[in-house]
Amino acid sequence: MESVVNKLEQKMRSGWSKKEKDLQEERWFLENGSILLEKLTADCNGKSVPLRTFSSDQILKATNNFDSSCFIAFEGLHTWWYRGIIENRTYMIKRYLVDKDAQHGVLNQRGGVMVNWEESFLPWNVRLKIGKEIANALSYLHTAFPKITIHRDVKPTHVFLDKNWTAKLFGFSLSITLPEGKTKSATVPVVGTSGYIDPSYRVTGSVTEYTDVYSFGVFLLVLLSGRPVFFTDYSNGKREGVTGYVKGLYEKDKLDEVIDTKMVKDMTSGQRFQVEACVALALRCCEKIDEYRPKMIEVAKELKRIQTSF
């Protein structure tokens, strides 16, 4: 039995991808970097410092508290690169998202959060706040830089909630930057998560800011309904997509069947108006023809209006 286990362990080790090994090495360096630095300095007899270290205050000052003007690029799901000047030298600074940043968890496929292995109910005001904050984040990506950045994979599992219940967008491994002055990309491979991919992008292979608008619309419908992007409707046994399902009910004026059932009984009349306005906005974002969709900055403004008007 022991030999079988040993063989299995060897097989698993040999199957590790280069990326996994690189991540392990990087994690080891972060955990043991100070020990390595001491050894390297000792090997140099103290005459030089082979690896420079900087305090968090120096890094925050160099990047102006990680200001967008110092931002360079995204790398993978949890990493941002910034430019900073320390002691008259320019450095590239790598910023990580670590688990402790997501103190209230990452949203699941139904737009909820898991607490102690159980799905925690999110009240309507929290869901609306999450939608508004992610809309703001996407608007920032689309408008804050000379080149428009398109996320390309907006979905609940790429959103985490920090200690203040503020929603943060991550998962930038598929993001793409449009050429300066351009509003669409050249033809590129179609990537993303099924159900969230813009139909226009799927047909043309060209990415625009409306690519994110469509994905955000689906994300908002998931958040409102508490349903995953694809699910089985047990009333008829059919597999449904949340976009078509919600649109059909909305057109029949069956709002109560759209909303997450956990929210319905405790909703005020003002909150019902908010939900109806959000459903209408989400469906506009999910129009098949991209020119019929609003821009993200318009979506963000509308969600702010909805939040404060009712």
C-alpha positions, 0 to 999 in steps of 0.5 A, a space after each residue: 500500500 505504501 509503495 502505491 501511495 509513493 508512486 501516486 505522489 511521484 506521479 502527482 509531482 511529475 504532473 505539476 505544471 511549470 506555472 504551479 512550480 513557478 508559483 510555489 517558488 515565488 511563494 517560497 521566496 516571499 516567505 523566506 526572502 529575508 533569510 536569503 537576503 541575509 545569506 547573500 549579504 554575508 556571501 558579499 562580506 557586507 560590501 554590497 547589498 545584492 537585493 534591495 528591500 524597501 519599507 511599505 511606507 517607501 513603496 506607498 510613497 513611490 507609487 502615490 499609494 498605488 495611484 492609477 498614474 503609476 499603474 503599468 499592467 495586470 498579471 494573472 488573477 491577483 497581481 498588478 504592476 506599478 512604476 515607482 521612484 525610490 532614491 532617484 531610481 525607477 523600480 517596477 513594483 508588484 502588488 498582490 491580492 492576498 486572501 486576507 483582502 477578501 475578508 467577506 469572501 468571493 462571490 459564488 456562481 449564484 452571486 452569494 457568499 460562503 460563510 462556514 461552508 454555508 451560503 450566506 444571504 445578501 440583502 438587497 441593499 448589499 447586492 445593489 451596492 455590489 453592482 454599483 461598485 463593480 460598475 464603477 470599477 469597469 467604468 474606471 478601466 474604460 475611461 481612466 487611461 489613454 488606452 481602454 482596458 477591457 476585463 473580458 471575464 466579468 462574473 461573480 467569482 471574480 468579485 470579492 468583498 473586503 472587510 468593509 463589504 466593499 466589492 472589488 473586481 479581480 481576475 484580469 488574466 483575460 484582460 486586453 488593452 485597446 490601441 490608443 484612440 481605438 474603440 475596438 480590437 483587431 480580431 482576437 480569439 474568443 475567450 471568457 466564461 460561457 453565458 457571460 460572453 458578448 454575442 457580438 464578440 463571439 461572432 466578430 472576434 473583436 473586443 469593444 467596451 460593450 463586451 464588458 457591458 454585456 458581461 456586467 448585465 449578466 452578472 447583475 441578473 445573477 446578483 438580482 435573481 440568485 440563480 447561476 448563469 445556467 440552471 434547470 427550471 424544475 417547473 418544466 425540466 428545461 435548462 435555462 440561461 438566466 438572461 433569457 429566463 429573466 427577460 421572459 418573466 420581466 416582459 410578462 410583468 412577473 417581477 416576483 419570479 425574477 427576484 431571489 425568493 429570499 428577498 421578496 417578502 421583506 422588500 419595501 415598495 421603494 426597494 421593489 422599484 429599485 429592483 425593477 429599474 435594475 432588471 430593466 438596466 441589466 437587460 439593456 446591457 444584455 442587448 444582442 446588438 452592442 450599439 444598443 447597450 449603454 456604456 459602462 459609465 452610463 450604467 454606473 451613473 444609473 445605478 447610483 441614481 437608482 440607489 439614491 432615488 427610491 
